[in-house]
Amino acid sequence: MALIASQFRLLTQIKLLEKQGFSQQQVAQKLKVHPFRVKLGARQAKSFAYHELTAILERLAQMDFEMKTGYGDKAQKLEWFLFSLQDQRKVQKL
């Protein structure tokens, strides 16, 4: 779960910094990540609106809290998250 959240956090940060006018090289320096990661992340981030990314991060944080407090099955929560993300992508294409 932490790895998925980390990736969405990176996408959110890239989206925000590019919106502020930073180049990919500047984003990489500011976030202290490899420029290739920023390049790939920027391509992925184009598929999401900023508010979608923040909503996904909030959902991931809630799921993480629930899993750490023993509420629900971890595997099932992960599956539901991935299915809901896929459903959200399908609805946007229509």
LODREN-943419 format. One record per atom (N, C-alpha, C, O): residue in one letter; chain; atom name; x, y, z. Coordinates in nm, 3 decimals, always signed. Example, Ala and Ser with C-alpha at 12.3 -4.5 7.8 and 13.67 -1.06 7.14 Angstrom:
{'A' 'A' 'N' {+1.319 -0.569 +0.780}} {'A' 'A' 'CA' {+1.230 -0.450 +0.780}} {'A' 'A' 'C' {+1.320 -0.330 +0.780}} {'A' 'A' 'O' {+1.424 -0.332 +0.846}} {'S' 'A' 'N' {+1.285 -0.225 +0.708}} {'S' 'A' 'CA' {+1.367 -0.106 +0.714}} {'S' 'A' 'C' {+1.290 +0.003 +0.787}} {'S' 'A' 'O' {+1.341 +0.114 +0.804}} 
***
This chain:
{'M' 'A' 'N' {+0.083 -0.119 +0.000}} {'M' 'A' 'CA' {+0.000 +0.000 +0.000}} {'M' 'A' 'C' {+0.087 +0.126 +0.000}} {'M' 'A' 'O' {+0.056 +0.224 -0.067}} {'A' 'A' 'N' {+0.196 +0.121 +0.075}} {'A' 'A' 'CA' {+0.284 +0.238 +0.084}} {'A' 'A' 'C' {+0.346 +0.271 -0.052}} {'A' 'A' 'O' {+0.364 +0.388 -0.085}} {'L' 'A' 'N' {+0.378 +0.169 -0.129}} {'L' 'A' 'CA' {+0.438 +0.192 -0.260}} {'L' 'A' 'C' {+0.338 +0.258 -0.356}} {'L' 'A' 'O' {+0.375 +0.346 -0.434}} {'I' 'A' 'N' {+0.214 +0.215 -0.350}} {'I' 'A' 'CA' {+0.110 +0.275 -0.434}} {'I' 'A' 'C' {+0.088 +0.421 -0.393}} {'I' 'A' 'O' {+0.078 +0.509 -0.479}} {'A' 'A' 'N' {+0.080 +0.444 -0.263}} {'A' 'A' 'CA' {+0.062 +0.581 -0.214}} {'A' 'A' 'C' {+0.180 +0.669 -0.253}} {'A' 'A' 'O' {+0.162 +0.786 -0.289}} {'S' 'A' 'N' {+0.301 +0.613 -0.247}} {'S' 'A' 'CA' {+0.420 +0.689 -0.285}} {'S' 'A' 'C' {+0.414 +0.731 -0.431}} {'S' 'A' 'O' {+0.450 +0.844 -0.465}} {'Q' 'A' 'N' {+0.369 +0.642 -0.516}} {'Q' 'A' 'CA' {+0.359 +0.675 -0.659}} {'Q' 'A' 'C' {+0.255 +0.784 -0.684}} {'Q' 'A' 'O' {+0.280 +0.877 -0.760}} {'F' 'A' 'N' {+0.141 +0.773 -0.620}} {'F' 'A' 'CA' {+0.037 +0.876 -0.639}} {'F' 'A' 'C' {+0.080 +1.009 -0.577}} {'F' 'A' 'O' {+0.045 +1.115 -0.628}} {'R' 'A' 'N' {+0.156 +1.004 -0.468}} {'R' 'A' 'CA' {+0.208 +1.126 -0.408}} {'R' 'A' 'C' {+0.304 +1.194 -0.506}} {'R' 'A' 'O' {+0.301 +1.316 -0.522}} {'L' 'A' 'N' {+0.389 +1.114 -0.570}} {'L' 'A' 'CA' {+0.482 +1.169 -0.669}} {'L' 'A' 'C' {+0.406 +1.232 -0.786}} {'L' 'A' 'O' {+0.439 +1.342 -0.830}} {'L' 'A' 'N' {+0.303 +1.163 -0.836}} {'L' 'A' 'CA' {+0.224 +1.217 -0.946}} {'L' 'A' 'C' {+0.160 +1.350 -0.907}} {'L' 'A' 'O' {+0.156 +1.444 -0.987}} {'T' 'A' 'N' {+0.109 +1.357 -0.784}} {'T' 'A' 'CA' {+0.046 +1.480 -0.735}} {'T' 'A' 'C' {+0.147 +1.594 -0.729}} {'T' 'A' 'O' {+0.117 +1.706 -0.771}} {'Q' 'A' 'N' {+0.265 +1.565 -0.677}} {'Q' 'A' 'CA' {+0.368 +1.668 -0.667}} {'Q' 'A' 'C' {+0.414 +1.714 -0.804}} {'Q' 'A' 'O' {+0.433 +1.834 -0.827}} {'I' 'A' 'N' {+0.433 +1.621 -0.895}} {'I' 'A' 'CA' {+0.473 +1.656 -1.032}} {'I' 'A' 'C' {+0.367 +1.744 -1.097}} {'I' 'A' 'O' {+0.399 +1.847 -1.157}} {'K' 'A' 'N' {+0.242 +1.704 -1.085}} {'K' 'A' 'CA' {+0.131 +1.780 -1.144}} {'K' 'A' 'C' {+0.129 +1.923 -1.090}} {'K' 'A' 'O' {+0.115 +2.019 -1.166}} {'L' 'A' 'N' {+0.144 +1.937 -0.960}} {'L' 'A' 'CA' {+0.140 +2.069 -0.897}} {'L' 'A' 'C' {+0.259 +2.155 -0.941}} {'L' 'A' 'O' {+0.240 +2.272 -0.975}} {'L' 'A' 'N' {+0.379 +2.099 -0.941}} {'L' 'A' 'CA' {+0.497 +2.177 -0.978}} {'L' 'A' 'C' {+0.496 +2.214 -1.126}} {'L' 'A' 'O' {+0.536 +2.325 -1.162}} {'E' 'A' 'N' {+0.451 +2.123 -1.212}} {'E' 'A' 'CA' {+0.443 +2.158 -1.354}} {'E' 'A' 'C' {+0.339 +2.267 -1.378}} {'E' 'A' 'O' {+0.357 +2.353 -1.465}} {'K' 'A' 'N' {+0.232 +2.263 -1.301}} {'K' 'A' 'CA' {+0.128 +2.367 -1.311}} {'K' 'A' 'C' {+0.185 +2.503 -1.271}} {'K' 'A' 'O' {+0.141 +2.607 -1.321}} {'Q' 'A' 'N' {+0.283 +2.501 -1.181}} {'Q' 'A' 'CA' {+0.347 +2.625 -1.136}} {'Q' 'A' 'C' {+0.458 +2.671 -1.231}} {'Q' 'A' 'O' {+0.521 +2.774 -1.208}} {'G' 'A' 'N' {+0.481 +2.592 -1.339}} {'G' 'A' 'CA' {+0.575 +2.634 -1.441}} {'G' 'A' 'C' {+0.714 +2.574 -1.431}} {'G' 'A' 'O' {+0.804 +2.615 -1.505}} {'F' 'A' 'N' {+0.735 +2.479 -1.343}} {'F' 'A' 'CA' {+0.865 +2.415 -1.332}} {'F' 'A' 'C' {+0.887 +2.317 -1.447}} {'F' 'A' 'O' {+0.793 +2.251 -1.490}} {'S' 'A' 'N' {+1.009 +2.309 -1.496}} {'S' 'A' 'CA' {+1.043 +2.210 -1.598}} {'S' 'A' 'C' {+1.061 +2.074 -1.529}} {'S' 'A' 'O' {+1.068 +2.066 -1.407}} {'Q' 'A' 'N' {+1.067 +1.969 -1.610}} {'Q' 'A' 'CA' {+1.085 +1.836 -1.552}} {'Q' 'A' 'C' {+1.217 +1.826 -1.478}} {'Q' 'A' 'O' {+1.225 +1.760 -1.374}} {'Q' 'A' 'N' {+1.321 +1.889 -1.530}} {'Q' 'A' 'CA' {+1.452 +1.886 -1.463}} {'Q' 'A' 'C' {+1.444 +1.957 -1.328}} {'Q' 'A' 'O' {+1.499 +1.909 -1.229}} {'Q' 'A' 'N' {+1.375 +2.070 -1.323}} {'Q' 'A' 'CA' {+1.360 +2.144 -1.198}} {'Q' 'A' 'C' {+1.276 +2.064 -1.098}} {'Q' 'A' 'O' {+1.305 +2.065 -0.978}} {'V' 'A' 'N' {+1.172 +1.997 -1.148}} {'V' 'A' 'CA' {+1.089 +1.913 -1.062}} {'V' 'A' 'C' {+1.173 +1.803 -1.000}} {'V' 'A' 'O' {+1.163 +1.776 -0.880}} {'A' 'A' 'N' {+1.257 +1.739 -1.081}} {'A' 'A' 'CA' {+1.343 +1.632 -1.031}} {'A' 'A' 'C' {+1.437 +1.682 -0.923}} {'A' 'A' 'O' {+1.457 +1.615 -0.822}} {'Q' 'A' 'N' {+1.493 +1.800 -0.944}} {'Q' 'A' 'CA' {+1.583 +1.858 -0.843}} {'Q' 'A' 'C' {+1.508 +1.893 -0.715}} {'Q' 'A' 'O' {+1.555 +1.866 -0.604}} {'K' 'A' 'N' {+1.392 +1.952 -0.732}} {'K' 'A' 'CA' {+1.314 +1.994 -0.615}} {'K' 'A' 'C' {+1.265 +1.874 -0.533}} {'K' 'A' 'O' {+1.267 +1.878 -0.410}} {'L' 'A' 'N' {+1.222 +1.768 -0.601}} {'L' 'A' 'CA' {+1.171 +1.649 -0.531}} {'L' 'A' 'C' {+1.282 +1.550 -0.496}} {'L' 'A' 'O' {+1.257 +1.452 -0.426}} {'K' 'A' 'N' {+1.403 +1.577 -0.544}} {'K' 'A' 'CA' {+1.519 +1.490 -0.519}} {'K' 'A' 'C' {+1.494 +1.347 -0.566}} {'K' 'A' 'O' {+1.518 +1.250 -0.493}} {'V' 'A' 'N' {+1.444 +1.336 -0.690}} {'V' 'A' 'CA' {+1.424 +1.206 -0.754}} {'V' 'A' 'C' {+1.494 +1.208 -0.890}} {'V' 'A' 'O' {+1.528 +1.314 -0.942}} {'H' 'A' 'N' {+1.515 +1.091 -0.945}} {'H' 'A' 'CA' {+1.582 +1.081 -1.074}} {'H' 'A' 'C' {+1.494 +1.144 -1.183}} {'H' 'A' 'O' {+1.372 +1.125 -1.182}} {'P' 'A' 'N' {+1.554 +1.218 -1.276}} {'P' 'A' 'CA' {+1.476 +1.283 -1.383}} {'P' 'A' 'C' {+1.392 +1.186 -1.465}} {'P' 'A' 'O' {+1.284 +1.223 -1.512}} {'F' 'A' 'N' {+1.439 +1.063 -1.483}} {'F' 'A' 'CA' {+1.360 +0.966 -1.560}} {'F' 'A' 'C' {+1.231 +0.932 -1.487}} {'F' 'A' 'O' {+1.128 +0.912 -1.551}} {'R' 'A' 'N' {+1.236 +0.925 -1.354}} {'R' 'A' 'CA' {+1.114 +0.901 -1.276}} {'R' 'A' 'C' {+1.014 +1.015 -1.296}} {'R' 'A' 'O' {+0.894 +0.992 -1.305}} {'V' 'A' 'N' {+1.065 +1.136 -1.303}} {'V' 'A' 'CA' {+0.978 +1.252 -1.325}} {'V' 'A' 'C' {+0.920 +1.247 -1.465}} {'V' 'A' 'O' {+0.801 +1.276 -1.484}} {'K' 'A' 'N' {+1.001 +1.210 -1.564}} {'K' 'A' 'CA' {+0.954 +1.200 -1.702}} {'K' 'A' 'C' {+0.838 +1.101 -1.712}} {'K' 'A' 'O' {+0.735 +1.131 -1.771}} {'L' 'A' 'N' {+0.856 +0.982 -1.655}} {'L' 'A' 'CA' {+0.750 +0.881 -1.657}} {'L' 'A' 'C' {+0.629 +0.926 -1.576}} {'L' 'A' 'O' {+0.514 +0.906 -1.617}} {'G' 'A' 'N' {+0.655 +0.987 -1.461}} {'G' 'A' 'CA' {+0.546 +1.035 -1.376}} {'G' 'A' 'C' {+0.465 +1.145 -1.442}} {'G' 'A' 'O' {+0.343 +1.150 -1.428}} {'A' 'A' 'N' {+0.533 +1.233 -1.514}} {'A' 'A' 'CA' {+0.463 +1.342 -1.583}} {'A' 'A' 'C' {+0.368 +1.286 -1.688}} {'A' 'A' 'O' {+0.258 +1.337 -1.706}} {'R' 'A' 'N' {+0.412 +1.182 -1.757}} {'R' 'A' 'CA' {+0.327 +1.117 -1.857}} {'R' 'A' 'C' {+0.204 +1.055 -1.789}} {'R' 'A' 'O' {+0.092 +1.067 -1.840}} {'Q' 'A' 'N' {+0.225 +0.990 -1.676}} {'Q' 'A' 'CA' {+0.112 +0.930 -1.603}} {'Q' 'A' 'C' {+0.020 +1.037 -1.546}} {'Q' 'A' 'O' {-0.102 +1.022 -1.548}} {'A' 'A' 'N' {+0.078 +1.144 -1.495}} {'A' 'A' 'CA' {+0.000 +1.250 -1.429}} {'A' 'A' 'C' {-0.096 +1.318 -1.526}} {'A' 'A' 'O' {-0.198 +1.373 -1.484}} {'K' 'A' 'N' {-0.064 +1.316 -1.655}} {'K' 'A' 'CA' {-0.152 +1.378 -1.754}} {'K' 'A' 'C' {-0.289 +1.309 -1.761}} {'K' 'A' 'O' {-0.386 +1.367 -1.809}} {'S' 'A' 'N' {-0.295 +1.186 -1.714}} {'S' 'A' 'CA' {-0.420 +1.110 -1.716}} {'S' 'A' 'C' {-0.514 +1.148 -1.603}} {'S' 'A' 'O' {-0.629 +1.104 -1.600}} {'F' 'A' 'N' {-0.467 +1.231 -1.510}} {'F' 'A' 'CA' {-0.545 +1.265 -1.392}} {'F' 'A' 'C' {-0.554 +1.416 -1.377}} {'F' 'A' 'O' {-0.462 +1.489 -1.411}} {'A' 'A' 'N' {-0.667 +1.461 -1.324}} {'A' 'A' 'CA' {-0.679 +1.600 -1.281}} {'A' 'A' 'C' {-0.620 +1.608 -1.139}} {'A' 'A' 'O' {-0.614 +1.508 -1.068}} {'Y' 'A' 'N' {-0.577 +1.727 -1.101}} {'Y' 'A' 'CA' {-0.516 +1.744 -0.968}} {'Y' 'A' 'C' {-0.611 +1.699 -0.857}} {'Y' 'A' 'O' {-0.569 +1.633 -0.762}} {'H' 'A' 'N' {-0.738 +1.737 -0.869}} {'H' 'A' 'CA' {-0.834 +1.700 -0.764}} {'H' 'A' 'C' {-0.854 +1.548 -0.756}} {'H' 'A' 'O' {-0.883 +1.495 -0.649}} {'E' 'A' 'N' {-0.840 +1.479 -0.869}} {'E' 'A' 'CA' {-0.851 +1.333 -0.868}} {'E' 'A' 'C' {-0.735 +1.272 -0.790}} {'E' 'A' 'O' {-0.754 +1.179 -0.710}} {'L' 'A' 'N' {-0.616 +1.324 -0.813}} {'L' 'A' 'CA' {-0.498 +1.272 -0.743}} {'L' 'A' 'C' {-0.508 +1.294 -0.593}} {'L' 'A' 'O' {-0.473 +1.206 -0.514}} {'T' 'A' 'N' {-0.554 +1.412 -0.553}} {'T' 'A' 'CA' {-0.567 +1.437 -0.409}} {'T' 'A' 'C' {-0.675 +1.348 -0.347}} {'T' 'A' 'O' {-0.660 +1.303 -0.234}} {'A' 'A' 'N' {-0.783 +1.323 -0.421}} {'A' 'A' 'CA' {-0.888 +1.234 -0.370}} {'A' 'A' 'C' {-0.835 +1.091 -0.356}} {'A' 'A' 'O' {-0.868 +1.023 -0.259}} {'I' 'A' 'N' {-0.755 +1.047 -0.451}} {'I' 'A' 'CA' {-0.696 +0.913 -0.443}} {'I' 'A' 'C' {-0.603 +0.904 -0.322}} {'I' 'A' 'O' {-0.605 +0.803 -0.251}} {'L' 'A' 'N' {-0.522 +1.007 -0.299}} {'L' 'A' 'CA' {-0.434 +1.006 -0.182}} {'L' 'A' 'C' {-0.512 +1.000 -0.052}} {'L' 'A' 'O' {-0.473 +0.930 +0.042}} {'E' 'A' 'N' {-0.622 +1.074 -0.046}} {'E' 'A' 'CA' {-0.706 +1.070 +0.074}} {'E' 'A' 'C' {-0.765 +0.931 +0.094}} {'E' 'A' 'O' {-0.770 +0.881 +0.207}} {'R' 'A' 'N' {-0.809 +0.869 -0.014}} {'R' 'A' 'CA' {-0.865 +0.734 -0.007}} {'R' 'A' 'C' {-0.759 +0.633 +0.040}} {'R' 'A' 'O' {-0.787 +0.545 +0.121}} {'L' 'A' 'N' {-0.637 +0.647 -0.012}} {'L' 'A' 'CA' {-0.528 +0.559 +0.028}} {'L' 'A' 'C' {-0.493 +0.577 +0.176}} {'L' 'A' 'O' {-0.466 +0.480 +0.246}} {'A' 'A' 'N' {-0.493 +0.701 +0.222}} {'A' 'A' 'CA' {-0.464 +0.728 +0.364}} {'A' 'A' 'C' {-0.571 +0.666 +0.454}} {'A' 'A' 'O' {-0.539 +0.609 +0.558}} {'Q' 'A' 'N' {-0.696 +0.677 +0.413}} {'Q' 'A' 'CA' {-0.806 +0.617 +0.490}} {'Q' 'A' 'C' {-0.792 +0.465 +0.493}} {'Q' 'A' 'O' {-0.810 +0.403 +0.598}} {'M' 'A' 'N' {-0.761 +0.405 +0.379}} {'M' 'A' 'CA' {-0.744 +0.260 +0.372}} {'M' 'A' 'C' {-0.627 +0.216 +0.460}} {'M' 'A' 'O' {-0.636 +0.115 +0.529}} {'D' 'A' 'N' {-0.518 +0.290 +0.457}} {'D' 'A' 'CA' {-0.401 +0.258 +0.537}} {'D' 'A' 'C' {-0.437 +0.261 +0.686}} {'D' 'A' 'O' {-0.398 +0.172 +0.762}} {'F' 'A' 'N' {-0.509 +0.364 +0.727}} {'F' 'A' 'CA' {-0.552 +0.375 +0.866}} {'F' 'A' 'C' {-0.640 +0.256 +0.904}} {'F' 'A' 'O' {-0.622 +0.196 +1.010}} {'E' 'A' 'N' {-0.736 +0.223 +0.818}} {'E' 'A' 'CA' {-0.826 +0.112 +0.847}} {'E' 'A' 'C' {-0.750 -0.020 +0.857}} {'E' 'A' 'O' {-0.779 -0.102 +0.944}} {'M' 'A' 'N' {-0.654 -0.041 +0.769}} {'M' 'A' 'CA' {-0.578 -0.165 +0.773}} {'M' 'A' 'C' {-0.491 -0.173 +0.899}} {'M' 'A' 'O' {-0.476 -0.281 +0.958}} {'K' 'A' 'N' {-0.436 -0.061 +0.940}} {'K' 'A' 'CA' {-0.350 -0.061 +1.059}} {'K' 'A' 'C' {-0.428 -0.073 +1.188}} {'K' 'A' 'O' {-0.374 -0.113 +1.291}} {'T' 'A' 'N' {-0.555 -0.038 +1.184}} {'T' 'A' 'CA' {-0.639 -0.051 +1.304}} {'T' 'A' 'C' {-0.721 -0.179 +1.303}} {'T' 'A' 'O' {-0.805 -0.200 +1.390}} {'G' 'A' 'N' {-0.696 -0.265 +1.204}} {'G' 'A' 'CA' {-0.760 -0.395 +1.201}} {'G' 'A' 'C' {-0.900 -0.397 +1.141}} {'G' 'A' 'O' {-0.974 -0.493 +1.161}} {'Y' 'A' 'N' {-0.937 -0.292 +1.070}} {'Y' 'A' 'CA' {-1.071 -0.284 +1.012}} {'Y' 'A' 'C' {-1.068 -0.337 +0.869}} {'Y' 'A' 'O' {-1.017 -0.270 +0.780}} {'G' 'A' 'N' {-1.121 -0.455 +0.847}} {'G' 'A' 'CA' {-1.131 -0.511 +0.713}} {'G' 'A' 'C' {-1.010 -0.592 +0.670}} {'G' 'A' 'O' {-0.906 -0.591 +0.735}} {'D' 'A' 'N' {-1.027 -0.661 +0.561}} {'D' 'A' 'CA' {-0.923 -0.747 +0.504}} {'D' 'A' 'C' {-0.833 -0.665 +0.412}} {'D' 'A' 'O' {-0.882 -0.594 +0.324}} {'K' 'A' 'N' {-0.703 -0.676 +0.432}} {'K' 'A' 'CA' {-0.607 -0.595 +0.355}} {'K' 'A' 'C' {-0.614 -0.624 +0.206}} {'K' 'A' 'O' {-0.620 -0.531 +0.125}} {'A' 'A' 'N' {-0.613 -0.750 +0.169}} {'A' 'A' 'CA' {-0.615 -0.786 +0.028}} {'A' 'A' 'C' {-0.743 -0.737 -0.039}} {'A' 'A' 'O' {-0.742 -0.687 -0.151}} {'Q' 'A' 'N' {-0.854 -0.753 +0.032}} {'Q' 'A' 'CA' {-0.982 -0.711 -0.023}} {'Q' 'A' 'C' {-0.987 -0.559 -0.041}} {'Q' 'A' 'O' {-1.041 -0.511 -0.141}} {'K' 'A' 'N' {-0.934 -0.485 +0.053}} {'K' 'A' 'CA' {-0.930 -0.338 +0.041}} {'K' 'A' 'C' {-0.848 -0.295 -0.079}} {'K' 'A' 'O' {-0.885 -0.203 -0.152}} {'L' 'A' 'N' {-0.735 -0.361 -0.099}} {'L' 'A' 'CA' {-0.651 -0.329 -0.213}} {'L' 'A' 'C' {-0.723 -0.358 -0.345}} {'L' 'A' 'O' {-0.720 -0.278 -0.438}} {'E' 'A' 'N' {-0.788 -0.472 -0.351}} {'E' 'A' 'CA' {-0.865 -0.507 -0.471}} {'E' 'A' 'C' {-0.974 -0.405 -0.498}} {'E' 'A' 'O' {-0.990 -0.359 -0.611}} {'W' 'A' 'N' {-1.050 -0.368 -0.395}} {'W' 'A' 'CA' {-1.158 -0.270 -0.412}} {'W' 'A' 'C' {-1.103 -0.136 -0.460}} {'W' 'A' 'O' {-1.162 -0.070 -0.546}} {'F' 'A' 'N' {-0.989 -0.097 -0.404}} {'F' 'A' 'CA' {-0.927 +0.030 -0.446}} {'F' 'A' 'C' {-0.893 +0.025 -0.595}} {'F' 'A' 'O' {-0.925 +0.117 -0.670}} {'L' 'A' 'N' {-0.827 -0.083 -0.637}} {'L' 'A' 'CA' {-0.786 -0.095 -0.777}} {'L' 'A' 'C' {-0.907 -0.102 -0.870}} {'L' 'A' 'O' {-0.905 -0.041 -0.977}} {'F' 'A' 'N' {-1.010 -0.175 -0.830}} {'F' 'A' 'CA' {-1.132 -0.181 -0.912}} {'F' 'A' 'C' {-1.199 -0.045 -0.922}} {'F' 'A' 'O' {-1.244 -0.006 -1.029}} {'S' 'A' 'N' {-1.206 +0.028 -0.811}} {'S' 'A' 'CA' {-1.271 +0.159 -0.813}} {'S' 'A' 'C' {-1.191 +0.257 -0.899}} {'S' 'A' 'O' {-1.248 +0.342 -0.967}} {'L' 'A' 'N' {-1.060 +0.244 -0.895}} {'L' 'A' 'CA' {-0.975 +0.329 -0.978}} {'L' 'A' 'C' {-0.999 +0.299 -1.126}} {'L' 'A' 'O' {-1.008 +0.391 -1.208}} {'Q' 'A' 'N' {-1.008 +0.172 -1.160}} {'Q' 'A' 'CA' {-1.034 +0.132 -1.298}} {'Q' 'A' 'C' {-1.173 +0.178 -1.343}} {'Q' 'A' 'O' {-1.190 +0.227 -1.454}} {'D' 'A' 'N' {-1.272 +0.163 -1.255}} {'D' 'A' 'CA' {-1.408 +0.209 -1.288}} {'D' 'A' 'C' {-1.411 +0.359 -1.312}} {'D' 'A' 'O' {-1.477 +0.407 -1.403}} {'Q' 'A' 'N' {-1.339 +0.433 -1.230}} {'Q' 'A' 'CA' {-1.332 +0.578 -1.244}} {'Q' 'A' 'C' {-1.271 +0.615 -1.380}} {'Q' 'A' 'O' {-1.316 +0.710 -1.444}} {'R' 'A' 'N' {-1.170 +0.543 -1.423}} {'R' 'A' 'CA' {-1.106 +0.569 -1.553}} {'R' 'A' 'C' {-1.204 +0.540 -1.667}} {'R' 'A' 'O' {-1.209 +0.614 -1.765}} {'K' 'A' 'N' {-1.282 +0.431 -1.655}} {'K' 'A' 'CA' {-1.378 +0.397 -1.759}} {'K' 'A' 'C' {-1.487 +0.502 -1.772}} {'K' 'A' 'O' {-1.525 +0.538 -1.884}} {'V' 'A' 'N' {-1.537 +0.551 -1.661}} {'V' 'A' 'CA' {-1.642 +0.652 -1.661}} {'V' 'A' 'C' {-1.594 +0.780 -1.729}} {'V' 'A' 'O' {-1.669 +0.846 -1.800}} {'Q' 'A' 'N' {-1.469 +0.815 -1.706}} {'Q' 'A' 'CA' {-1.416 +0.939 -1.764}} {'Q' 'A' 'C' {-1.400 +0.926 -1.916}} {'Q' 'A' 'O' {-1.411 +1.026 -1.987}} {'K' 'A' 'N' {-1.377 +0.807 -1.965}} {'K' 'A' 'CA' {-1.361 +0.788 -2.109}} {'K' 'A' 'C' {-1.494 +0.799 -2.183}} {'K' 'A' 'O' {-1.497 +0.828 -2.303}} {'L' 'A' 'N' {-1.605 +0.776 -2.112}} {'L' 'A' 'CA' {-1.737 +0.783 -2.176}} {'L' 'A' 'C' {-1.781 +0.922 -2.199}} {'L' 'A' 'O' {-1.890 +0.944 -2.252}} 
***
